[in-house]
Amino acid sequence: MITLTDVHKAFGANKVLQGVDLEIGTGESMVIIGGSGTGKSVLLKCILGLVTPDRGTITLDGQDVTKGDRDAFLARFGMLFQGGALFDSLSVWQNVAFRLLRGSQKRPKAEAREIAIEKLRRVGLKPEVADLYPAELSGGMQKRVGLARAIAAEPEIIFFDEPTTGLDPIMSGVINELIREIVVEMGATAMTITHDMTSVRAIADKVAMLHGGLIRWTGPVAQMDSSGDPYLDQFIHGRAEGPIESVR
């Protein structure tokens, strides 16, 4: 569904992506791993067209992502942001239904609210949460609201940016399970950015390791531990010694 070929992106002298090649199949859950500052978020932004690559091509179903109807293109995506990114001034249901209340996917207000409450139920939140505001929710509940918003418009492709950041191990496990269940239920194509190896094992079909601006290894999650790749091996086991230099 998504193909990246020789994608390069630099910001001044900082060469972030230096020839990324990657394929994400329809209905597949791909997890991109790598240390902080390796360009995982830049890669995601390039796919969404928020950042234009300096070189290379990115296609969605064979079509160049930089061309065509932007609204129709973006309507195919859902996104769970790292920090939740909920709107403080909107109630929970209005956050979930944000896309359904605007633009080409606009629905009547009553219908949008109904859909929002159903999506909240899907992520384990009761209807009475709908009229609360984000500040009244715990971090775990805010993450669930963000997930409900990501799936509200039934997208074909969902991006998850560090979905368990800031959550305790139990809530992280709950969110990982929800993500896995929802992606399978919807038949969606998923791309997740994370450095949490528990999340990787819980939600990935395939894994890609980004380091030094390149995909160093990609393959099924079941082959990750026996890859023989020194970069991947060091990263997944959290070793200080290895080809990935730690900043001291």
Secondary structure, 3 states (H helix, E strand, C coil): CEEEEEEEEEECCEEEEEEEEEEECCCCEEEEECCCCCCHHHHHHHHHCCCCCCEEEEEECCEECCCCCHHHHHCCEEEECCCCCCCCCCCHHHHHCCHHHCHHHCCCHHHHHHHHHHHHHHCCCCHHHHHCCHHHCCHHHHHHHHHHHHHCCCCCEEEEECCCCCCCHHHHHHHHHHHHHHHHHHCCEEEEECCCHHHHHHHCCEEEEEECCEEEEEEEHHHHHHCCCHHHHHHHHCCCCCCCCCCC
